[in-house]
Amino acid sequence: NLKMSGIKLAVLSNKQDKFVKDIVFKLFDKKTFTVVEGHDKLPTKPNPTSTLAIAKSMGIKPTECLFVGDSDVDIKTAQNAGMRSVGVCWGYRGQDVLENADATFVIKKPGDVCEIVEHLKNEATTRRQLKTNPDMQKATESCEHFNKKLLATGEFNIASLSATSEINIKSLEQAGENNTKKSKQLKKAKTSK
């Protein structure tokens, strides 16, 4: 349903890349996901490097992404990347763990993801009309799957999500540039020997 409605989808796993691709492509059509990535060279979740690289390769801002996962590690990854998160209760961890990890949304059945996406589409329309963060935050909080514990802790803030993702993207790009420079220097040093 998400793919048919034009939503770009990706898979990111801490499992080995080869096995992730084997499993995903056995279960799904190869056109279902824009990116399918397991652990290869980049740091594993909850480090946001792979997550931000995938979003960037898909041409999507982190604040426009919804990170869906079944563990507190997934929720932390989303937070580190400046993305809203969806904790799914039927996987590795239960509802309490996901809520306490501060998942933005917590769902009990797969179809709930479609409801959240529809809600966020409506929120995007509201955002364009209102153009203020407090009103945007109220729009997110009005979703029936919103994690109400976030209201009690005061942890949820759309403005900080935007700021975090901008910082993470800049640091990711800087790290990439530094790694490229170091690789070139090492190659140059090896060839000169």
C-alpha positions in Angstrom: 0.0 0.0 0.0 2.8 2.4 0.9 4.7 1.7 -2.3 1.5 2.0 -4.4 0.8 5.4 -2.8 4.3 6.7 -3.9 6.1 6.4 -0.6 9.8 5.6 -1.0 10.8 2.6 1.2 14.2 1.3 2.4 15.5 -1.5 4.7 18.4 -1.0 7.1 19.6 -3.8 9.3 22.5 -4.5 11.5 22.7 -8.0 10.1 25.2 -8.8 7.4 24.5 -7.1 4.1 24.5 -10.2 2.0 22.0 -12.0 4.2 19.7 -8.9 4.5 19.5 -8.7 0.7 18.9 -12.4 0.3 16.0 -12.4 2.7 14.4 -9.2 1.5 14.6 -10.1 -2.2 13.2 -13.6 -1.4 10.2 -12.1 0.4 9.6 -8.9 -1.7 9.7 -7.8 -5.3 13.0 -6.1 -6.0 11.2 -2.9 -6.9 9.5 -2.7 -3.5 12.5 -1.0 -1.7 14.6 1.8 -3.1 17.5 0.8 -0.8 18.2 -2.5 1.0 21.2 -2.3 3.2 22.7 -4.5 5.9 25.9 -4.0 7.9 28.9 -3.7 5.6 31.4 -0.9 6.2 29.5 1.9 7.9 28.8 1.8 11.7 25.7 -0.1 12.9 22.5 1.3 14.4 22.0 3.3 16.6 24.8 5.3 14.9 22.8 7.5 12.3 25.5 7.4 9.6 23.8 4.7 7.4 20.3 6.0 8.1 21.3 9.5 7.0 23.2 8.2 4.0 20.1 6.3 2.8 17.8 9.3 3.3 20.2 11.4 1.3 20.5 8.9 -1.5 16.7 8.8 -1.7 16.6 12.6 -1.9 14.6 12.8 1.4 15.2 15.1 4.4 15.4 13.3 7.7 12.5 15.3 9.0 10.4 13.8 6.1 11.3 10.3 7.1 9.5 7.8 9.3 11.8 5.2 10.8 9.9 2.0 11.6 11.5 -0.6 13.9 10.8 -3.2 16.6 13.5 -2.3 19.1 14.8 0.5 21.3 17.9 0.5 19.2 15.7 1.4 16.2 14.1 4.2 18.1 17.5 5.6 19.2 18.7 5.4 15.6 15.7 7.5 14.5 16.3 10.0 17.3 20.0 10.2 16.4 19.1 10.9 12.7 16.5 13.5 13.6 13.6 11.4 12.3 10.2 10.5 13.7 10.0 6.9 14.8 7.4 4.1 14.7 7.8 1.3 17.2 6.1 -1.9 16.2 4.8 -4.1 19.1 4.9 -7.5 17.4 8.7 -7.8 17.0 11.8 -7.9 19.1 10.5 -5.6 21.9 7.1 -4.9 23.5 5.0 -1.8 23.8 6.5 -0.6 27.1 10.1 -0.8 25.9 9.2 1.2 22.7 7.2 3.8 24.6 9.9 4.2 27.2 12.5 4.6 24.4 10.4 7.6 23.3 9.1 6.2 20.0 7.1 9.0 18.3 4.4 6.5 17.4 3.6 3.0 18.7 1.5 0.6 16.6 0.0 -2.9 17.2 -0.7 -3.9 13.6 1.1 -3.3 10.2 -1.9 -1.4 8.7 -1.4 1.3 11.4 1.7 2.5 9.5 -0.6 3.5 6.6 -2.8 5.5 9.0 0.3 7.3 10.3 1.5 8.1 6.8 -1.9 9.5 5.9 -1.9 11.6 9.1 1.6 12.9 8.3 0.5 13.8 4.8 -2.3 15.8 6.3 0.2 17.3 8.7 2.4 18.4 5.8 -0.6 20.3 4.3 -1.3 21.8 7.7 2.4 22.8 8.1 2.4 24.6 4.8 -0.7 26.5 5.9 0.4 27.3 9.5 4.2 27.5 9.2 4.8 27.5 12.9 6.4 24.7 15.0 3.9 24.7 17.9 1.0 24.1 15.4 3.0 21.4 13.7 3.7 19.7 17.0 0.0 19.7 17.8 -0.7 18.1 14.5 1.7 15.2 15.2 0.3 14.8 18.7 -3.2 14.5 17.4 -2.4 11.2 15.7 -4.1 8.3 17.6 -0.9 6.3 17.5 1.2 9.1 19.0 3.2 8.0 22.1 1.4 9.9 24.9 4.3 9.3 27.2 6.2 11.9 25.2 3.8 14.6 26.4 4.5 13.7 30.0 8.3 13.8 29.6 8.3 16.8 27.4 10.8 15.0 25.1 9.0 15.5 21.9 9.9 18.6 19.9 9.6 19.0 16.2 12.0 22.0 16.1 14.7 20.0 17.8 14.2 17.1 15.3 14.9 19.5 12.5 17.9 21.0 14.2 19.3 17.5 15.0 19.0 16.3 11.5 20.7 19.3 10.1 23.6 18.8 12.5 23.8 15.1 11.7 23.8 15.6 8.0 26.6 18.2 8.2 28.7 16.0 10.4 28.1 13.0 8.1 29.1 15.0 5.1 32.2 16.3 6.9 33.1 12.8 8.1 32.8 11.6 4.5 35.0 14.4 3.2 37.6 13.6 5.9 37.6 9.9 5.1 38.0 10.6 1.4 41.0 12.9 2.1 42.6 10.3 4.4 42.1 7.5 1.9 43.8 9.6 -0.8 46.6 10.5 1.5 47.1 6.8 2.4 47.1 5.7 -1.2 49.5 8.4 -2.1 51.8 7.4 0.8 51.7 3.7 -0.3 52.5 4.5 -3.9 55.4 6.7 -3.0 57.0 3.9 -0.9 
